Amino acid sequence: MRRESYRFVAVVLFVLLQLVAPHDSWAQKSSKLEEQKQRVEQCKRDLERTKSEVSELKRQKGSATQRVERLTEQMNLRTSYIAETERKQDLLQAEVSELNIIIDSLRLELEHNKKIYAEVVRVAHRTYQHSSDRRYVLSSTSISDAAHRMGNIRRIAQQRAELAEAIKRQGRELVAARRELDARSLELDSIGRSLHEEQRSLERDREEAKRTFQQLTEREKMALKEQQRQQKELEKATRELRKLTEGNKVGSGFSKSTKSLNLPVEGGSTQLMQTNMVKIVGSKGNPVRSIYEGKVVRIVSDNTNHSTVMIAHGHYVSVYSHLSQIRVAEGDVVQRNEQIGVIGIGVDHKGTMSAYMQFMIINTQSSAPMNVMDCFKK
């Protein structure tokens, strides 16, 4: 074999080895898809909780108002679950499309490389039959030239072996990619069936809510509509708070499992207003304190000269309403039990004057209300 032939084979092998680098992209699950799966699972847990509450109300023959409230919450959660699942479906479909492209590319590359490798093997076989390697070395002009030519022969043999191994690896990648595609396709089919069932369930929820709503008195209907309006305002406020708490690390140790905290008003009496809101009655001049370390993200004043202070603890926000003499400013970092203001004085609908405040906790990453009194349990 002439020197040019050896050079040609060596160059072909070198180029091929660069072309058969492993394909890693399909093997790495999209971080966006994984995050979306977590959001879907959270929505599913919230929905299951509400479904259980609706079933319990039916079992105990709860009032029509309570059933409508829970059914409305269930419909909203189911709508969110459907929307998040559809986003998951879109991300999964994009990955399936990408996998199809990668598989086609791998298949074509593998077929091409196998043809080239077969030709390299045939050249090697002819070389062996005609003792070309020996003649190639014996035709050296010097000892150093002979050593160089022997190195060429060994290098070509090594690169041929590496090419064979690379083609095997490429074949394994193709098999793995096809398996991954099958798994993703099955998951996509499952999501499609799940969405269909959830949409049917949503329609059933709507029909049941309509029937139950007709059982309400006009006064109950008005009260329910007002409550729904307030709920929408709360949801809007929660979205704004989510922006304010984004990236906040101060007080991130707080969670729905946190216990043994002190009331914002020491010695105050509590009246639960809703799951995540409580009215705390105290005495004139009582200091109001932060329940946990956090960052003051918003202070709002109303037309009665009272203020609301919002403190972020990680992605949770504690809200202290009907305060006077505010002691903090937006952006301040406060410590647990640090005074942030003084309890406000107000008059209730019976004309009775009292010192009280309203307290609530909002989880900006979940629509499920946190039981506000849990964190004060000893």
C-alpha positions as CSV (number, residue, x, y, z in Angstrom):
1,M,0.0,0.0,0.0
2,R,1.4,3.4,-1.0
3,R,1.9,6.1,1.6
4,E,-1.0,8.1,0.2
5,S,-3.3,5.2,0.8
6,Y,-2.3,5.0,4.5
7,R,-2.8,8.8,4.8
8,F,-6.2,8.5,3.2
9,V,-7.4,5.8,5.5
10,A,-6.0,7.6,8.6
11,V,-7.8,10.9,7.6
12,V,-11.1,9.1,7.0
13,L,-10.9,7.3,10.4
14,F,-10.0,10.6,12.2
15,V,-12.9,12.5,10.6
16,L,-15.4,9.7,11.4
17,L,-14.4,9.6,15.0
18,Q,-15.2,13.3,15.3
19,L,-18.6,12.8,13.7
20,V,-19.8,10.0,16.0
21,A,-19.7,11.9,19.3
22,P,-22.5,10.9,21.7
23,H,-25.9,12.6,21.5
24,D,-26.6,13.8,25.0
25,S,-29.5,16.2,24.3
26,W,-32.3,13.7,24.2
27,A,-31.1,11.9,27.3
28,Q,-31.4,15.1,29.4
29,K,-35.0,15.6,30.6
30,S,-36.1,19.2,30.1
31,S,-35.9,21.1,33.4
32,K,-38.9,23.1,32.3
33,L,-40.9,19.8,31.8
34,E,-39.9,18.6,35.3
35,E,-40.9,21.9,36.9
36,Q,-44.2,21.8,35.0
37,K,-44.8,18.2,36.3
38,Q,-44.3,19.5,39.8
39,R,-46.9,22.3,39.3
40,V,-49.3,19.8,37.8
41,E,-48.9,17.5,40.9
42,Q,-49.5,20.4,43.2
43,C,-52.7,21.4,41.4
44,K,-53.8,17.7,41.5
45,R,-53.2,17.6,45.3
46,D,-55.2,20.8,45.8
47,L,-58.0,19.5,43.6
48,E,-58.1,16.2,45.5
49,R,-58.3,18.0,48.8
50,T,-61.3,20.1,47.6
51,K,-63.0,17.1,46.1
52,S,-62.8,15.4,49.5
53,E,-64.3,18.5,51.2
54,V,-67.2,18.5,48.7
55,S,-67.9,14.8,49.3
56,E,-67.8,15.4,53.0
57,L,-70.3,18.2,52.8
58,K,-72.6,16.0,50.7
59,R,-72.3,13.2,53.3
60,Q,-73.1,15.5,56.2
61,K,-75.8,17.3,54.2
62,G,-74.1,20.7,54.5
63,S,-75.8,23.9,53.5
64,A,-76.3,24.8,49.8
65,T,-74.1,27.9,50.3
66,Q,-71.2,25.8,51.6
67,R,-71.6,23.3,48.7
68,V,-71.6,26.1,46.2
69,E,-68.5,27.7,47.7
70,R,-66.6,24.4,47.6
71,L,-67.8,23.5,44.2
72,T,-66.7,26.9,42.9
73,E,-63.3,26.3,44.5
74,Q,-63.2,22.8,43.0
75,M,-64.0,24.2,39.5
76,N,-61.3,26.8,39.7
77,L,-58.8,24.3,40.9
78,R,-59.9,21.8,38.1
79,T,-59.5,24.6,35.5
80,S,-56.0,25.4,36.8
81,Y,-55.2,21.7,36.8
82,I,-56.3,21.4,33.1
83,A,-54.4,24.5,32.1
84,E,-51.2,23.3,33.8
85,T,-51.6,19.8,32.3
86,E,-52.1,21.3,28.8
87,R,-48.8,23.2,29.3
88,K,-47.2,19.9,30.3
89,Q,-48.6,18.3,27.2
90,D,-47.1,21.0,25.0
91,L,-43.7,20.6,26.6
92,L,-43.9,16.9,26.2
93,Q,-45.0,17.1,22.6
94,A,-42.0,19.4,21.9
95,E,-39.7,16.8,23.4
96,V,-41.3,14.0,21.3
97,S,-40.7,16.0,18.2
98,E,-37.1,16.6,19.2
99,L,-36.6,13.0,19.8
100,N,-38.0,12.1,16.4
101,I,-35.5,14.4,14.8
102,I,-32.6,13.0,16.8
103,I,-33.6,9.4,16.0
104,D,-33.7,10.1,12.3
105,S,-30.3,11.8,12.5
106,L,-28.8,9.0,14.5
107,R,-30.2,6.4,12.1
108,L,-28.8,8.1,9.0
109,E,-25.4,8.7,10.6
110,L,-25.2,5.1,11.8
111,E,-26.1,3.7,8.3
112,H,-23.5,6.0,6.7
113,N,-20.8,5.1,9.2
114,K,-21.4,1.4,8.9
115,K,-20.9,1.6,5.1
116,I,-17.6,3.6,5.6
117,Y,-16.4,1.1,8.3
118,A,-17.2,-1.8,6.0
119,E,-15.0,-0.2,3.3
120,V,-12.2,0.3,5.8
121,V,-12.4,-3.3,6.8
122,R,-12.2,-4.4,3.2
123,V,-9.1,-2.2,2.6
124,A,-7.5,-3.7,5.7
125,H,-8.3,-7.3,4.5
126,R,-6.7,-6.6,1.1
127,T,-3.7,-5.1,2.8
128,Y,-3.3,-8.3,4.9
129,Q,-3.7,-10.6,1.8
130,H,-1.1,-8.7,-0.2
131,S,1.3,-8.2,2.7
132,S,1.1,-4.4,1.9
133,D,2.1,-3.5,5.4
134,R,5.3,-5.4,5.2
135,R,6.2,-3.8,1.8
136,Y,5.2,-0.4,3.1
137,V,7.7,-0.7,6.0
138,L,10.5,-2.4,3.9
139,S,10.4,0.5,1.4
140,S,11.5,2.9,4.1
141,T,14.4,5.1,3.3
142,S,15.8,5.1,6.9
143,I,15.3,3.6,10.3
144,S,13.4,6.7,11.5
145,D,11.2,6.5,8.4
146,A,10.5,2.8,9.2
147,A,9.6,3.7,12.7
148,H,7.3,6.4,11.5
149,R,5.6,4.0,9.1
150,M,5.1,1.3,11.7
151,G,3.5,4.0,13.9
152,N,1.1,4.8,11.1
153,I,0.1,1.2,10.8
154,R,-0.5,0.9,14.6
155,R,-2.4,4.2,14.6
156,I,-4.7,3.1,11.8
157,A,-5.4,-0.2,13.5
158,Q,-6.2,1.7,16.8
159,Q,-8.5,4.2,15.0
160,R,-10.3,1.4,13.2
161,A,-11.0,-0.3,16.6
162,E,-12.2,3.0,18.0
163,L,-14.5,3.6,15.1
164,A,-16.0,0.1,15.6
165,E,-16.6,0.9,19.3
166,A,-18.0,4.3,18.4
167,I,-20.5,2.7,16.0
168,K,-21.6,0.3,18.7
169,R,-22.1,3.2,21.1
170,Q,-24.1,5.0,18.5
171,G,-26.3,1.9,18.0
172,R,-26.9,1.7,21.7
173,E,-27.9,5.4,21.7
174,L,-30.3,4.8,18.9
175,V,-32.0,1.9,20.8
176,A,-32.1,4.0,24.0
177,A,-33.6,7.0,22.1
178,R,-36.3,4.8,20.6
179,R,-37.2,3.5,24.1
180,E,-37.3,7.0,25.4
181,L,-39.6,8.0,22.5
182,D,-41.9,5.1,23.2
183,A,-42.1,6.1,26.9
184,R,-42.8,9.8,26.1
185,S,-45.4,8.8,23.5
186,L,-47.2,6.6,26.1
187,E,-47.1,9.5,28.6
188,L,-48.5,11.9,26.0
189,D,-51.3,9.5,25.3
190,S,-52.1,9.2,29.0
191,I,-52.1,13.0,29.4
192,G,-54.6,13.2,26.5
193,R,-57.0,10.8,28.1
194,S,-56.6,12.5,31.5
195,L,-57.4,15.9,30.0
196,H,-60.5,14.5,28.3
197,E,-61.7,13.1,31.7
198,E,-61.0,16.3,33.6
199,Q,-62.9,18.4,31.0
200,R,-65.9,16.1,31.4
201,S,-65.6,16.3,35.2
202,L,-65.5,20.1,34.9
203,E,-68.7,20.1,32.9
204,R,-70.3,17.9,35.6
205,D,-69.1,20.3,38.3
206,R,-70.7,23.2,36.4
207,E,-74.0,21.5,36.2
208,E,-74.0,20.5,39.8
209,A,-73.0,24.1,40.9
210,K,-75.9,25.5,38.8
211,R,-78.4,23.1,40.4
212,T,-77.1,23.8,43.9
213,F,-77.1,27.6,43.3
214,Q,-80.8,27.5,42.5
215,Q,-81.4,26.2,46.0
216,L,-80.0,29.4,47.6
217,T,-82.2,32.3,48.8
218,E,-81.7,35.7,47.2
219,R,-79.8,36.9,50.3
220,E,-77.5,33.9,50.2
221,K,-76.8,34.4,46.5
222,M,-75.9,38.1,47.1
223,A,-73.6,37.1,50.0
224,L,-72.0,34.4,47.9
225,K,-71.4,36.8,45.0
226,E,-69.7,39.2,47.3
227,Q,-67.5,36.5,48.7
228,Q,-66.5,35.4,45.2
229,R,-65.7,39.0,44.3
230,Q,-63.4,39.2,47.4
231,Q,-61.8,35.9,46.4
232,K,-61.0,37.3,43.0
233,E,-59.4,40.3,44.6
234,L,-57.4,38.1,46.9
235,E,-56.2,36.0,43.9
236,K,-55.2,39.2,42.1
237,A,-53.3,40.4,45.2
238,T,-51.6,37.0,45.5
239,R,-50.3,37.3,41.9
240,E,-48.9,40.6,42.8
241,L,-47.3,39.2,46.0
242,R,-45.8,36.4,44.0
243,K,-43.8,39.0,42.0
244,L,-42.8,40.8,45.2
245,T,-41.5,37.6,46.9
246,E,-39.7,36.2,43.8
247,G,-36.2,35.3,44.8
248,N,-36.7,36.2,48.5
249,K,-34.6,34.1,50.8
250,V,-35.3,35.9,54.1
251,G,-37.4,33.7,56.4
252,S,-37.4,30.9,53.8
253,G,-37.4,28.4,56.8
254,F,-41.1,29.2,57.2
255,S,-43.6,26.6,55.8
256,K,-47.1,25.3,56.5
257,S,-45.5,22.9,58.9
258,T,-44.1,25.7,61.1
259,K,-45.5,25.5,64.7
260,S,-45.2,27.1,68.1
261,L,-45.2,30.7,66.9
262,N,-46.5,33.6,69.0
263,L,-49.7,35.5,68.0
264,P,-49.0,38.9,66.5
265,V,-50.7,40.4,69.6
266,E,-49.6,38.9,72.8
267,G,-52.6,37.7,74.9
268,G,-55.1,38.5,72.1
269,S,-58.3,36.5,71.5
270,T,-58.9,35.1,68.1
271,Q,-62.0,34.8,65.9
272,L,-61.5,32.7,62.8
273,M,-62.9,34.5,59.7
274,Q,-61.9,32.0,57.1
275,T,-59.3,29.2,56.7
276,N,-56.3,31.6,56.2
277,M,-57.6,34.7,58.1
278,V,-58.2,35.4,61.7
279,K,-59.4,38.5,63.7
280,I,-57.3,39.2,66.8
281,V,-58.9,41.3,69.5
282,G,-56.6,43.0,72.0
283,S,-56.3,46.1,74.1
284,K,-55.6,49.7,73.1
285,G,-51.9,50.3,72.5
286,N,-51.0,46.6,72.2
287,P,-47.8,46.2,70.0
288,V,-48.2,44.1,66.9
289,R,-45.2,41.8,66.2
290,S,-43.9,39.8,63.2
291,I,-44.6,36.1,63.7
292,Y,-41.3,35.1,61.9
293,E,-38.2,36.5,60.4
294,G,-38.9,38.2,57.0
295,K,-38.8,41.1,54.7
296,V,-41.3,43.9,54.5
297,V,-42.5,43.9,50.9
298,R,-45.6,46.2,51.0
299,I,-47.3,48.7,53.3
300,V,-50.7,50.0,52.3
301,S,-52.8,52.7,54.2
302,D,-56.6,53.0,54.0
303,N,-58.9,56.0,54.4
304,T,-59.4,55.3,58.1
305,N,-55.8,56.0,58.8
306,H,-55.0,52.3,59.4
307,S,-52.3,50.4,57.6
308,T,-51.6,46.9,56.3
309,V,-48.1,45.5,56.5
310,M,-47.1,42.5,54.4
311,I,-44.0,40.5,55.3
312,A,-42.4,37.9,53.1
313,H,-41.1,34.7,54.6
314,G,-39.6,32.9,51.6
315,H,-42.6,32.6,49.3
316,Y,-45.1,32.9,52.2
317,V,-46.5,36.3,53.1
318,S,-48.0,37.2,56.5
319,V,-50.5,40.1,56.4
320,Y,-51.2,42.4,59.3
321,S,-54.2,44.6,58.7
322,H,-55.8,47.5,60.8
323,L,-52.6,48.7,62.3
324,S,-51.6,52.1,63.5
325,Q,-48.2,53.7,64.3
326,I,-46.2,51.6,61.8
327,R,-42.6,51.0,62.9
328,V,-41.2,49.6,59.7
329,A,-40.7,50.5,56.1
330,E,-40.8,48.6,52.8
331,G,-37.6,46.7,52.3
332,D,-36.8,46.3,56.0
333,V,-35.7,42.9,57.3
334,V,-37.5,42.1,60.5
335,Q,-36.8,39.5,63.1
336,R,-39.2,37.1,64.8
337,N,-41.4,38.9,67.4
338,E,-40.1,42.3,66.3
339,Q,-42.6,45.1,66.7
340,I,-44.0,46.4,63.4
341,G,-46.8,48.6,64.6
342,V,-49.6,49.0,67.1
343,I,-53.1,47.4,67.1
344,G,-55.8,49.7,65.5
345,I,-59.0,51.0,67.2
346,G,-62.3,50.5,65.3
347,V,-66.0,50.4,65.7
348,D,-68.0,47.3,64.6
349,H,-71.5,47.2,63.0
350,K,-73.1,47.3,66.5
351,G,-71.3,50.5,67.4
352,T,-68.9,48.8,69.8
353,M,-65.4,50.3,69.9
354,S,-62.6,47.8,70.3
355,A,-58.9,47.2,69.5
356,Y,-58.4,44.6,66.9
357,M,-56.4,43.6,63.8
358,Q,-56.8,41.0,61.0
359,F,-54.1,38.5,60.3
360,M,-53.7,36.1,57.4
361,I,-51.0,34.0,55.7
362,I,-50.8,33.6,51.9
363,N,-48.8,30.9,50.1
364,T,-47.9,32.7,46.8
365,Q,-47.1,29.4,45.1
366,S,-50.3,27.5,45.9
367,S,-54.0,28.3,45.6
368,A,-54.8,26.1,48.6
369,P,-55.4,28.2,51.7
370,M,-53.2,27.6,54.7
371,N,-54.9,27.0,58.0
372,V,-53.7,30.2,59.7
373,M,-54.1,28.9,63.3
374,D,-51.8,25.8,62.7
375,C,-48.7,27.9,63.1
376,F,-49.7,29.0,66.6
377,K,-50.2,25.5,67.9
378,K,-47.7,24.6,70.6
